[in-house]
Structure formats: structure tokens, C-alpha cells
Amino acid sequence: MKKLIVVTHPHLENSIINQRWVEELEKYPEEFVIHQLYKEYPTANIDIQKEQQLLEKFETIIFQFPVYWFSSPPLLKQWTDDVYTYGWAYGSQGNKMRNKKIAIALSVGGFQEDYTPQGRNQVTLHELLFPFKTTAKYVHANYIDHYYAFFGAEHQPNSQDIEQGTMDYIHYLRSL
């Protein structure tokens, strides 16, 4: 069954990692549907019903985004606030996200060692992703506790690392 990849990058055309991931994902239309939020909603006027109908079609949803100030880009937060409505995603009648698999794929500017309790940021990615896990649990989705991350994106990664990271990402998605 196809997987939905919700790509949230405000400047995908300038991205090294996320753009390369999207290019590779496009080679597998039988496996992945790519949904680019900033392309779909450049003015941030989200069509809630359209988004809900899209989510209902998939059992596995992957949120792909760059880490922005230790969180997601703002449109993903707005999208979640708008789309996960009472009576649809939660509440006594809200069950449309129940049992769906939710996974995260990140590009991270810093290095992996920066995201340890002893590292520069003194926080792990698991800790940063806690709001996503909590949201998934709140709407009774199955949060995949392991994530995919490409580290060092802001430090001019070499083409070999980018290609290896891209292949690792595709492998991760197929394993879900």
C-alpha cells in the first residue's frame, strides 16, 4: 500500500537534502505519494476538508521536514492545528487517525553528536520529537518511535553522503 509523504520545507528549491529526497521519492510513484505543504498552500490558507480526505486514504503517513529552531517549520504546526479537528481526529466521534502509522524524517543542520544530553544542544531528537509523539497518541495513531534523520545538512555535506543518506531514507520508508 502506498505511503503518504507530507513534505514541509518553506524553501525546497534551496534545500540540498529535502530536495534530493523528493527527487528520489518521485521515482517510486507506485510506493509513495508526495504532498508538499508549502507548494500546496503558499499563503497558508489550508483546505481542511481536502487534507482530511487525503489523510483518510493512507495507513502510513511520514512527515518530512528540516528541523527549524528545534521544531518543525511553522506551516506543519498550523496544518496540524487546522486539520486534526475535534470530531474528526479526536473526541468522542473523532477516529479518522486511529491506528494510522505516523513516522518522521528529518534533515538536521547540526551534527548527530550535537543532539545528545552532553552535546551542544543538550537535547536528543527523541526529546524534540515528543510533541509529535504526543499528538499521534492523542489521536490514537501509531507513532513509529524510530525516525530517519540526516545530520549535518548546514555543513556542506558531500555528494556521497547525500546519496547514501537518500538511499538510507528510501530503505527506511520501505521498512515501515
C-alpha positions in Angstrom: 0.0 0.0 0.0 1.2 3.5 -0.8 2.6 5.8 1.8 1.9 9.5 2.1 4.9 11.7 2.5 4.0 15.1 3.9 6.9 17.4 2.9 7.1 20.7 4.8 10.0 22.8 3.6 9.5 26.5 3.1 12.4 26.8 0.6 12.6 23.3 -1.0 14.2 24.8 -4.1 17.2 25.8 -2.0 17.4 22.6 0.0 20.2 20.2 -0.5 18.7 17.2 1.4 14.9 17.5 1.2 15.0 18.4 -2.4 17.2 15.4 -3.2 14.8 13.2 -1.1 11.8 14.4 -3.1 13.6 13.8 -6.4 14.3 10.2 -5.3 10.7 9.7 -4.0 9.3 10.8 -7.3 10.9 7.7 -8.9 8.6 5.5 -7.0 5.0 6.7 -7.6 3.7 3.2 -7.0 5.0 3.3 -3.4 4.9 7.0 -2.3 2.5 10.0 -2.7 4.4 13.2 -2.1 2.3 16.1 -0.6 4.3 19.4 -0.4 2.5 21.7 2.0 4.4 24.9 1.1 3.7 24.2 -2.6 0.1 23.4 -2.0 -0.5 26.3 0.5 1.9 29.2 -0.3 -0.4 31.6 1.5 -1.0 29.1 4.4 -4.7 29.0 3.7 -5.2 25.3 4.3 -8.1 23.4 2.8 -9.0 21.4 5.9 -11.6 19.0 4.2 -9.2 18.3 1.3 -6.4 17.5 3.8 -8.6 15.3 5.9 -9.8 13.3 2.8 -6.2 12.8 1.7 -5.1 11.5 5.2 -8.1 9.1 5.2 -6.7 7.3 2.1 -3.4 6.2 3.7 -2.4 3.9 6.5 1.2 5.2 6.8 2.0 8.9 6.9 5.5 10.3 7.0 6.2 13.9 8.0 9.4 15.0 6.2 10.9 18.4 7.2 14.0 20.2 8.3 14.5 20.9 11.9 13.7 24.6 12.4 14.7 26.1 15.8 14.3 22.7 17.4 10.9 22.1 15.9 9.1 21.9 12.6 8.6 24.6 10.0 5.6 26.8 11.0 3.2 25.5 8.3 3.4 22.0 9.7 2.3 23.2 13.1 -0.5 25.2 11.6 -1.5 22.3 9.4 -1.7 20.0 12.4 -3.8 22.6 14.4 -6.2 23.1 11.5 -6.5 19.5 10.1 -6.7 17.5 13.4 -10.1 18.7 14.3 -12.5 17.7 17.1 -14.9 15.1 15.8 -12.5 14.1 13.0 -9.2 13.3 14.7 -10.2 13.2 18.3 -13.2 13.5 20.6 -16.0 11.0 21.1 -16.6 10.7 17.3 -13.1 11.6 16.1 -11.4 8.4 14.9 -10.0 9.1 11.4 -6.4 8.9 12.5 -6.9 5.8 14.7 -4.3 3.1 14.0 -2.6 5.0 11.2 1.2 4.7 11.3 3.0 8.1 11.8 6.7 8.4 11.1 9.2 11.3 11.0 12.0 12.0 8.6 14.3 15.0 9.3 17.1 16.9 7.9 19.1 18.4 10.7 21.6 21.2 10.4 23.8 20.2 13.3 25.7 17.0 13.7 24.5 13.9 15.5 26.7 14.5 18.5 25.0 17.9 19.0 21.8 16.1 19.8 22.9 14.2 22.9 22.5 15.1 26.6 26.2 16.1 26.6 26.2 17.7 23.1 26.0 21.3 22.1 22.2 21.4 22.3 21.9 19.1 25.3 18.7 17.5 24.0 18.1 14.4 21.9 15.9 14.3 18.8 13.6 11.9 20.6 13.0 14.7 23.1 12.5 17.3 20.3 10.0 15.0 18.7 8.0 14.4 21.8 5.2 16.8 20.7 4.7 14.7 17.5 4.6 11.5 19.5 2.1 13.0 22.0 -0.1 14.3 19.2 -0.1 10.9 17.4 -1.0 9.2 20.6 -3.8 11.7 21.3 -5.4 10.9 18.0 -4.9 7.2 18.6 -2.4 6.8 15.7 0.6 4.5 16.0 3.7 6.7 16.3 6.8 5.0 15.0 9.3 5.7 17.7 12.3 5.5 15.5 12.8 8.2 12.9 15.1 8.9 10.0 17.5 11.8 10.2 20.2 13.2 8.0 22.6 15.2 10.2 25.0 18.0 9.2 22.8 19.5 6.5 24.1 23.0 7.1 27.7 21.9 7.0 28.0 21.4 3.2 27.6 17.6 3.1 29.5 15.9 0.2 27.6 14.3 -2.6 28.5 10.8 -1.5 26.9 11.4 2.0 23.8 12.9 0.4 23.4 10.0 -1.9 24.0 7.4 0.8 21.5 9.3 3.1 18.9 9.4 0.3 19.2 5.6 -0.2 19.1 5.1 3.5 15.9 7.2 3.6 14.2 5.2 0.9 15.2 2.0 2.7 13.7 3.4 6.0 10.4 4.3 4.2 10.1 0.8 2.7 10.7 -0.8 6.1 7.7 0.9 7.7 
